[in-house]
Amino acid sequence: MASANSNNPQDLYRRQRILTAGPVELVVLLYEGLKKNIVLASRAVEKHDFEKAHSCFIKAQNIVSELMNSLDMSIEISENLLKLYEFILHELTEANIKKDISKLPDIVEIVDELCSAWQEIASTHAGAAAANE
């Protein structure tokens, strides 16, 4: 894991991207990180690297928890998103405990769909902001 003071260009870029992202872009980044960690966990299980798999599952679970905590429950769709996040969290927890990756492709598909929707929102939001300048 890279330290907070890393001069690695990738780490610097990632840190800058996070620091300059707006709220919608941050959600997209969370989905991207979630997918990345699910895929890495799945590969690690396939290679019987259970320590790495556990670490990636925990990172993915933490991202889902962050998504859950960021919901504005006064918005109607938040209740549905909360149920979906609870389902994803449950499946990730079960996959981690049992090291059973059979359901992960379905979870990745859900995350991809959510990410695509938020990317569309982000581009619409960016387009509207540019039009107002």
Residue pairs with C-beta under 8 A, 6 or more apart in sequence:
2 8
2 11
6 12
17 29
18 26
18 29
21 29
22 122
22 125
24 118
24 121
24 122
24 125
25 122
27 67
27 70
27 118
28 115
28 118
28 119
28 122
30 63
30 66
30 67
31 67
31 111
31 114
31 115
31 118
32 115
33 59
33 63
34 60
34 63
34 64
34 67
34 111
35 108
35 111
35 112
35 115
37 56
37 57
37 59
37 60
37 63
38 56
38 60
38 92
38 104
38 107
38 108
38 111
39 108
40 52
40 56
41 52
41 53
41 56
41 57
41 60
41 95
41 96
41 101
41 104
42 53
42 101
42 104
44 50
44 52
44 53
44 56
45 53
45 95
45 99
45 101
46 101
50 99
53 96
53 99
54 96
57 92
57 93
57 95
57 96
58 96
60 92
61 89
61 92
61 93
61 96
64 85
64 88
64 89
64 92
65 89
67 81
67 85
68 82
68 85
68 86
68 89
71 78
71 81
71 82
71 85
72 78
73 79
73 82
84 110
84 114
88 107
88 110
88 111
91 103
91 104
91 107
92 107
94 100
94 103
95 101
95 103
95 104
